[in-house]
Amino acid sequence: MYKKGLFGKPKKEISFEKSSKQKNKGGYEMIGFLIALISGALMSVQGVFNTGVTKQSGVWVTNSFVQLTGFLVCMVIWFFTERKEHNLLKIIKVEPKYLLLGGVIGAMITWTVIMAMQKLGPAKAVLVIVIAQIFVAYLIELFGLFGAEKTPFYWTKLLGVLVAVSGIALFQWKS
């Protein structure tokens, strides 16, 4: 199926839906929640670690080290888990090409997390980061950007974002 891409060009539609095999597995969504919780915890710890390294080496040296070590870990895991079924050269066939900007975005994420944690502290920085993620993810779904399935507008979701933003104000409140 083809629809308009980010810049109006026709592109192959990307599906984020679960396969029938995945839908039939009990606890599929619960595993997703557990993985998301682990991801959030790891992001917080990584941000604190990266900020500490930055104080001793510089933000771009730290960022380069983070990306390099992440690359090496990914290559080792790929070698032992996916090497036979996913050839590295498949990456050049990925469409649309803007999907390949993940590494560039990853470098910017690392930099922004380090800077936010330096200026706000870990808890406040992560709170703002997560709310930004929720808001942007909702906009991506709402408008069907980057091949995501377009979802209808719900006032309850907007209210959820507003409640989260008010949480920042509450978190800042000094009694």
C-alpha positions as CSV (number, residue, x, y, z in Angstrom):
1,M,0.0,0.0,0.0
2,Y,1.3,3.5,-0.9
3,K,0.4,6.8,0.5
4,K,1.9,10.3,0.7
5,G,5.2,10.5,2.6
6,L,6.6,13.2,4.9
7,F,7.2,15.5,1.9
8,G,4.2,14.5,-0.2
9,K,6.0,11.9,-2.3
10,P,4.4,8.5,-2.7
11,K,5.9,5.9,-0.4
12,K,5.4,2.4,0.8
13,E,3.3,2.4,4.0
14,I,5.0,1.3,7.2
15,S,3.0,-0.9,9.5
16,F,3.3,-0.8,13.2
17,E,0.5,-3.3,13.8
18,K,1.1,-6.6,15.5
19,S,1.1,-9.7,13.3
20,S,-1.7,-12.2,13.9
21,K,1.0,-14.4,15.5
22,Q,1.9,-11.6,17.9
23,K,-1.8,-10.8,18.7
24,N,-2.5,-14.4,19.7
25,K,0.3,-14.6,22.3
26,G,-0.9,-14.1,25.8
27,G,0.7,-11.3,27.7
28,Y,2.1,-9.7,24.5
29,E,1.1,-6.2,25.6
30,M,2.3,-6.8,29.2
31,I,5.7,-7.7,27.9
32,G,5.6,-4.4,25.9
33,F,4.9,-2.5,29.1
34,L,7.7,-4.2,31.0
35,I,10.2,-3.5,28.2
36,A,9.0,0.2,28.2
37,L,9.5,0.4,31.9
38,I,13.0,-1.0,31.6
39,S,13.7,1.4,28.7
40,G,12.7,4.4,30.8
41,A,14.8,3.2,33.7
42,L,17.8,2.7,31.5
43,M,17.4,6.1,29.8
44,S,17.4,7.8,33.2
45,V,20.5,5.9,34.4
46,Q,22.3,6.5,31.0
47,G,21.6,10.2,31.2
48,V,23.1,10.4,34.6
49,F,26.2,8.4,33.5
50,N,26.6,10.4,30.3
51,T,26.4,13.7,32.3
52,G,29.1,12.4,34.7
53,V,31.4,11.5,31.8
54,T,30.7,14.8,30.1
55,K,32.0,16.7,33.2
56,Q,35.3,14.9,32.8
57,S,35.7,14.7,29.0
58,G,33.3,17.0,27.0
59,V,29.9,16.5,25.5
60,W,30.9,15.5,22.0
61,V,33.6,13.1,23.2
62,T,31.0,11.5,25.5
63,N,28.4,11.4,22.7
64,S,30.9,9.8,20.4
65,F,31.8,7.2,23.0
66,V,28.2,6.4,23.7
67,Q,27.4,6.0,20.0
68,L,30.5,3.9,19.3
69,T,30.0,1.5,22.3
70,G,26.3,1.2,21.4
71,F,27.3,0.3,17.8
72,L,29.7,-2.3,19.0
73,V,27.2,-3.9,21.4
74,C,24.6,-3.9,18.6
75,M,27.0,-5.6,16.2
76,V,27.9,-8.3,18.7
77,I,24.2,-9.0,19.5
78,W,23.3,-9.0,15.7
79,F,26.2,-11.4,15.1
80,F,24.8,-14.0,17.5
81,T,21.1,-13.5,17.0
82,E,20.1,-12.2,13.5
83,R,23.2,-12.6,11.3
84,K,21.7,-15.5,9.3
85,E,18.3,-13.9,8.6
86,H,19.2,-10.2,8.4
87,N,22.1,-9.3,6.2
88,L,23.7,-5.9,6.9
89,L,23.3,-4.9,3.3
90,K,19.5,-4.8,3.7
91,I,19.9,-1.4,5.3
92,I,20.6,0.2,1.9
93,K,17.2,-1.0,0.7
94,V,15.2,0.7,3.5
95,E,12.5,3.0,2.2
96,P,11.7,5.8,2.7
97,K,15.3,6.9,3.2
98,Y,14.6,9.4,6.0
99,L,14.0,6.4,8.3
100,L,17.8,6.0,8.2
101,L,18.2,9.2,10.2
102,G,17.8,7.3,13.5
103,G,21.6,7.5,14.2
104,V,21.7,11.2,13.7
105,I,18.6,11.6,15.9
106,G,20.3,9.3,18.5
107,A,23.3,11.6,18.6
108,M,21.0,14.6,19.2
109,I,19.0,12.7,21.8
110,T,22.2,11.9,23.7
111,W,23.4,15.5,23.6
112,T,20.0,17.0,24.6
113,V,19.6,14.5,27.5
114,I,23.1,15.4,28.8
115,M,22.5,19.1,28.6
116,A,19.0,18.9,30.1
117,M,20.3,16.8,33.1
118,Q,23.1,19.2,33.6
119,K,20.8,22.2,33.7
120,L,17.7,20.7,35.4
121,G,18.9,17.7,37.3
122,P,17.9,14.1,36.5
123,A,14.3,14.0,37.8
124,K,13.1,17.2,36.3
125,A,14.9,16.6,33.0
126,V,13.4,13.1,32.6
127,L,9.9,14.4,33.5
128,V,10.1,17.1,30.8
129,I,11.6,14.6,28.3
130,V,8.9,12.1,28.8
131,I,6.1,14.7,28.5
132,A,7.7,15.9,25.2
133,Q,7.8,12.2,24.0
134,I,4.2,11.7,24.8
135,F,3.1,14.9,23.1
136,V,5.2,14.3,20.0
137,A,4.2,10.7,19.7
138,Y,0.5,11.7,20.0
139,L,1.0,14.3,17.2
140,I,2.7,11.6,15.0
141,E,-0.3,9.3,15.5
142,L,-2.8,12.1,15.2
143,F,-1.5,13.3,11.8
144,G,-0.2,9.9,10.6
145,L,3.4,11.2,10.2
146,F,6.3,9.0,9.1
147,G,4.0,6.2,8.0
148,A,2.4,5.7,11.4
149,E,-1.3,4.8,11.4
150,K,-3.4,7.9,11.7
151,T,-5.7,7.9,14.8
152,P,-8.7,10.1,15.5
153,F,-8.5,13.1,17.9
154,Y,-9.7,12.3,21.4
155,W,-10.1,15.1,24.0
156,T,-9.1,12.6,26.7
157,K,-5.7,12.2,25.2
158,L,-5.2,16.0,25.0
159,L,-6.4,16.1,28.6
160,G,-3.8,13.5,29.5
161,V,-1.0,15.6,28.0
162,L,-2.3,18.7,29.9
163,V,-2.4,16.7,33.2
164,A,1.2,15.6,32.5
165,V,2.3,19.2,31.9
166,S,0.6,20.3,35.1
167,G,2.6,17.6,36.8
168,I,5.7,19.5,35.8
169,A,4.3,22.6,37.6
170,L,3.5,20.5,40.7
171,F,7.0,18.9,40.6
172,Q,8.5,22.4,40.6
173,W,6.4,23.6,43.4
174,K,8.4,24.3,46.6
175,S,6.4,24.0,49.8
